Amino acid sequence: MFKQPSNLVVVVLNYNDAPTTIQFIQAHESISRIDGFIVVDNASTDDSLNQLKALQSDRLVVLSAAHNGGYAQGNNLGLRYVADVVHAKTVMLANPDTQIDEAALSACLAHLDEHPQCGLVAPRMMTPKGSERSAWALPTYGHLLVRAFIPLRPFLNSKAHERVHKAPVQVVDVLAGSLWIAHTDVLKAVDYFDESTFLYGEEQILGHKLKAAGYASVVLNTITYRHEHSQSINKSIPSARRKFELALQSHQIYLKNYLRVAAWKRTLYTLVYRLNLAVFLGLKWLQSKVTS
């Protein structure tokens, strides 16, 4: 078991992708600020659990979820273990397809310690294509309705990207869920992720809960972490339609339970979203036929 009390423990969620998760552990195990790792296998259907258990040590614990309840439920299993069993002060949540160096991690830890009202902190996200949107504003009903027009999203994302990366230390509403660092008592105070979501939208619900509790989320734009964008998700859910439907499900939870939007407005949103999804997928199909 990890040394007691631990300062920083990393939680990483695996589903049918042990090689990427193992690569993540190997890339970060030499970082001196990290006291240990909690790997949660989210009821993988392949041999992931056996491969991961072979790595167990006094610095790495493998937890096995009873069933695949999604991103929020799987990560909460690890986050609660860090808080209630390991009693670590700080936790880093990371997708297995991310990488952070010791200097960036140390900067995040220093910011947390110096700013008690900081709920989450993360470096700026970099992908193989360059800088990506690391954070965004909490969406209103109107914002989500506009984003339901899926072909407009590249333009909307570019504007959001400019806003969240304009200052060296940028206070934001929502941090991307691919990697962030937090004090465990803060996460416990807001009851972690909302487990009624399966995939997508968990970040904005967590951001909503943190903001309501008086905590800030922060991007440190002078440092970066690397994210092989959606690599793990694409392996487990290759269907574009399925991804959009899961996002819609999470948005409906957010609209109903957090923004308290009327039922007729939620129905309108669903109709607009699904109509635009059909158009979007139809255009992609036509494009594939033209280029094939």
Secondary structure, 3 states (H helix, E strand, C coil): CCCCCCCEEEEEEECCCHHHHHHHHHHHCCCCCCCEEEEEECCCCCCHHHHHHCCCECCEEEEECCCCCCHHHHHHHHHHHHHHHHCCCEEEEECCCEECCHHHHHHHHHHHHHCCCEEEEEEEEEECCEECCCEECCCCHHHHHHHCCHHHHHHHHHHHHHHHCCCCEEEECEECCCEEEEEHHHHHHCCCCCCCCCCCCHHHHHHHHHHHCCCEEEEEEEEEEEECCCHHHHHHCCCHHHHHHHHHHHHHHHHHHCCCCCHHHHHHHHHHHHHHHHHHHHHHHHHHHHHC
